[in-house]
Amino acid sequence: MICPSRTTIAPAVSNPEPGEEGLTMKEAIRVLQGMRGMNLIGADVVELMPSLDSPNSMTAQNATRIAFELICLLADGVGREGSAG
């Protein structure tokens, strides 16, 4: 999910998409939150290059926010499954 982000908010990705404007963090979070209620069975955050993420670790901070939203989606699904049985 970091890869389709704008290089201005995620400069430390291993394979940025050339010629693409990308998503803002607000747009990326809305996409993830819009997945609530879906049967999500797994997620990951890839293409983060810590060696390029200086001096402010902006990409890592944004990746952390995306990972948090993914964990919330997964936990929400587990909660629904547990209450149904």
Beta strands, then each sheet from edge to edge (+ up, - down):
end
